[in-house]
């Protein structure tokens, strides 16, 4: 009987670092959106610590699709990091971000330019950040500070 107890004791997992070590909590990167044209809402964790979550990124890519055509394009995950940093720096990490437009196909972009819904500063619609999935158009992050997403994007060098 003693041999059984000794074997069971030897098979028990040993606590790491003397038994008092507690792993630091993994930071979840969460974003909340409201799309003003589709009326869709999204609450998604896209990253845990330093690891991007493929399911979260796929949900964001679909959510930010060209809603006129349904085309989905992969977004640069650093855009989401920038948004997370922005809402956190405002002291509003749970703020809902209003989205007017995400990814746009070149065809949609040309249509908007022809209808004067879009800036004509670039002669080539393919150079637009929304076409390259490096931007989304939002009037503001819900905040009483009034920092505009477009102001933030204009300060970034993509």
Rosetta blueprint (number, residue, H / E / L):
1 X L
2 X H
3 X H
4 X H
5 X H
6 X H
7 X H
8 X H
9 X H
10 X H
11 X H
12 X L
13 X L
14 X L
15 X L
16 X H
17 X H
18 X H
19 X H
20 X L
21 X L
22 X L
23 X L
24 X L
25 X L
26 X L
27 X L
28 X E
29 X E
30 X E
31 X E
32 X E
33 X E
34 X E
35 X E
36 X L
37 X L
38 X L
39 X L
40 X L
41 X E
42 X E
43 X E
44 X E
45 X E
46 X E
47 X E
48 X E
49 X L
50 X L
51 X E
52 X E
53 X L
54 X H
55 X H
56 X H
57 X H
58 X H
59 X H
60 X H
61 X H
62 X H
63 X H
64 X L
65 X L
66 X L
67 X L
68 X L
69 X L
70 X L
71 X L
72 X L
73 X L
74 X L
75 X L
76 X L
77 X H
78 X H
79 X H
80 X H
81 X H
82 X H
83 X H
84 X H
85 X H
86 X H
87 X H
88 X H
89 X H
90 X L
91 X L
92 X L
93 X L
94 X L
95 X L
96 X E
97 X E
98 X E
99 X E
100 X L
101 X E
102 X L
103 X L
104 X L
105 X L
106 X H
107 X H
108 X H
109 X H
110 X H
111 X H
112 X H
113 X H
114 X H
115 X L
116 X L
117 X L
118 X L
119 X L
120 X L
121 X L
122 X L
123 X L
124 X L
125 X H
126 X H
127 X H
128 X L
129 X L
130 X L
131 X L
132 X L
133 X L
134 X L
135 X L
136 X L
137 X E
138 X L
139 X L
140 X L
141 X E
142 X L
143 X L
144 X L
145 X L
146 X L
147 X L
148 X L
149 X H
150 X H
151 X H
152 X H
153 X H
154 X H
155 X L
156 X L
157 X L
158 X L
